[in-house]
Amino acid sequence: MKILLTGATGLLGNAYAQAALRRGHTLTALSHSQPCTLPGIAENLRLDAADPETLTEPILQLWPDVIVNCAALSNPQTVDAEPEQARKININLPRHLAQLSTHLGARFIHISTDMVFDGLSESSYRSTDMPAPTNLYGQTKLMAEREVLAHNKEDPVVLRIPILMGNSPSGSRSVHEKILAAIRNQEPLKLFTDEFRQPCSAGNVAEVMLELSERRDLHGLFHWAGSEVLSRFEMGQRILKHLGLPTESITASQIADNPTHKHRPRKLTFNLNPIVSKLKTKPIDFQEQLEEITFIEPLRA
Ligand SMILES: NC(=O)c1ccc[n+]([C@@H]2O[C@H](COP(=O)([O-])OP(=O)(O)OC[C@H]3O[C@@H](n4cnc5c(N)ncnc54)[C@H](OP(=O)(O)O)[C@@H]3O)[C@@H](O)[C@H]2O)c1
């Protein structure tokens, strides 16, 4: 299949590109600040998501079977600092891609987030539950979901995913990479014992996205995550133990002790029905996610 992928240099986009190439698909990679360097890419195109109209011509020439959108301003702090840019990349780009994919008769896979929920529910969120984002990032992602489903009624997939483990091309995007960067920079590392997530690896999500690329019988809004729920503090401790590093660099903290974080969603967990029973890929536990991570940079003693 001919696949067009945005955000190919990001944590998830790169994992998806690797999975699609392994499977022998023809991949056109769109990236922003630098090209995707994976061997086997059919074509690298530069994309400024802030000006999505420039994409129309090359996409019409390519006429892909599937368009996968992993481009985003994916860091909530960056979205707060650059709201106009976030609106363009997180909302206008997916709307434009949804319109183009409808015109092409292409499948459109768009990635969203658990941050569309407020985290106040004790039970796992179903894809039919009412979203209520607590930050601008979550709001932009929710608006994008609605745009995508409004503009591609034929063959859309919106996949909400949780916090991601894995190895990013920049070495700075995933959970363990952020923890190691904080330790390296001697920054205080406080992680909440009362903030719960259901992490997943970028590699596992990429396998799900690949199945969804190839399965045109599944449409709509789906949830995917790992098989375990952990607090942020537990995640940090287990990462450091796995890497053979001292766990004392992480301090246990609580959301209530940190007024600036009072709006953080406390518990974001997903009910994975109905998709989990329809795919070959299965959710993986935290140990399996740990086994995927690489640890290349030596840390200070
Ligand atoms: N990471 C997580 O924990 C997580 C959790 C839930 C949902 N998600 C969602 O998953 C998707 C992928 O996230 P990710 O973690 O892979 O993000 P990421 O590592 O930050 O990558 C974002 C991608 O978007 C591209 N991009 C940024 N600005 C651009 C612009 N102006 N024009 C074109 N491309 C631009 C980046 O290109 P450059 O690097 O070249 O700038 C990069 O390839 C996003 O929709 C995100 O909201 C992520």
The ligand as a MOL file (V3000), in Angstrom:
LIG
                    3D

  0  0  0     0  0            999 V3000
M  V30 BEGIN CTAB
M  V30 COUNTS 48 52 0 0 0
M  V30 BEGIN ATOM
M  V30 1 N 4.0180 11.0920 23.3400 0
M  V30 2 C 2.9710 10.8020 24.0900 0
M  V30 3 O 3.1250 10.4120 25.2650 0
M  V30 4 C 1.5720 10.9380 23.5140 0
M  V30 5 C 0.5000 10.5820 24.3560 0
M  V30 6 C -0.7990 10.6690 23.8390 0
M  V30 7 C -1.0160 11.1080 22.5380 0
M  V30 8 N 0.0550 11.4600 21.7640 0 CHG=1
M  V30 9 C -0.2320 11.9090 20.3750 0
M  V30 10 O 0.4960 11.0820 19.4900 0
M  V30 11 C 0.8550 11.8180 18.3120 0
M  V30 12 C 2.3500 11.6900 18.0970 0
M  V30 13 O 3.0040 12.2360 19.2430 0
M  V30 14 P 4.5680 12.0990 19.4630 0
M  V30 15 O 4.7950 11.8750 20.8930 0
M  V30 16 O 5.1410 11.1790 18.4570 0 CHG=-1
M  V30 17 O 5.0160 13.6040 19.1450 0
M  V30 18 P 6.4770 14.1610 18.8930 0
M  V30 19 O 7.5190 13.1600 19.2150 0
M  V30 20 O 6.5100 15.4920 19.5610 0
M  V30 21 O 6.4970 14.3680 17.3010 0
M  V30 22 C 5.6970 15.3420 16.7260 0
M  V30 23 C 5.9150 15.3370 15.2250 0
M  V30 24 O 5.1980 16.4420 14.6910 0
M  V30 25 C 6.0680 17.1750 13.8540 0
M  V30 26 N 5.7740 18.5980 13.8270 0
M  V30 27 C 5.7980 19.4750 14.8490 0
M  V30 28 N 5.5790 20.7040 14.3970 0
M  V30 29 C 5.4180 20.6010 13.0630 0
M  V30 30 C 5.1550 21.5330 12.0230 0
M  V30 31 N 5.0310 22.8580 12.2400 0
M  V30 32 N 5.0500 21.0720 10.7710 0
M  V30 33 C 5.1820 19.7590 10.5190 0
M  V30 34 N 5.4200 18.8220 11.4360 0
M  V30 35 C 5.5380 19.2550 12.7080 0
M  V30 36 C 7.4520 16.9570 14.4370 0
M  V30 37 O 8.4210 17.2310 13.4540 0
M  V30 38 P 9.8530 17.8510 13.8690 0
M  V30 39 O 10.4190 16.9340 14.8900 0
M  V30 40 O 10.5760 17.8230 12.5990 0
M  V30 41 O 9.5340 19.2000 14.3940 0
M  V30 42 C 7.3970 15.4900 14.8210 0
M  V30 43 O 7.6690 14.6780 13.7090 0
M  V30 44 C 0.3640 13.2450 18.5540 0
M  V30 45 O -0.8960 13.3850 17.9550 0
M  V30 46 C 0.2170 13.3230 20.0650 0
M  V30 47 O -0.7610 14.2780 20.4260 0
M  V30 48 C 1.3440 11.3780 22.2100 0
M  V30 END ATOM
M  V30 BEGIN BOND
M  V30 1 1 1 2
M  V30 2 2 2 3
M  V30 3 1 2 4
M  V30 4 1 4 5
M  V30 5 2 4 48
M  V30 6 2 5 6
M  V30 7 1 6 7
M  V30 8 2 7 8
M  V30 9 1 8 9
M  V30 10 1 8 48
M  V30 11 1 9 10
M  V30 12 1 9 46
M  V30 13 1 10 11
M  V30 14 1 11 12
M  V30 15 1 11 44
M  V30 16 1 12 13
M  V30 17 1 13 14
M  V30 18 2 14 15
M  V30 19 1 14 16
M  V30 20 1 14 17
M  V30 21 1 17 18
M  V30 22 2 18 19
M  V30 23 1 18 20
M  V30 24 1 18 21
M  V30 25 1 21 22
M  V30 26 1 22 23
M  V30 27 1 23 24
M  V30 28 1 23 42
M  V30 29 1 24 25
M  V30 30 1 25 26
M  V30 31 1 25 36
M  V30 32 1 26 27
M  V30 33 1 26 35
M  V30 34 2 27 28
M  V30 35 1 28 29
M  V30 36 1 29 30
M  V30 37 2 29 35
M  V30 38 1 30 31
M  V30 39 2 30 32
M  V30 40 1 32 33
M  V30 41 2 33 34
M  V30 42 1 34 35
M  V30 43 1 36 37
M  V30 44 1 36 42
M  V30 45 1 37 38
M  V30 46 2 38 39
M  V30 47 1 38 40
M  V30 48 1 38 41
M  V30 49 1 42 43
M  V30 50 1 44 45
M  V30 51 1 44 46
M  V30 52 1 46 47
M  V30 END BOND
M  V30 END CTAB
M  END
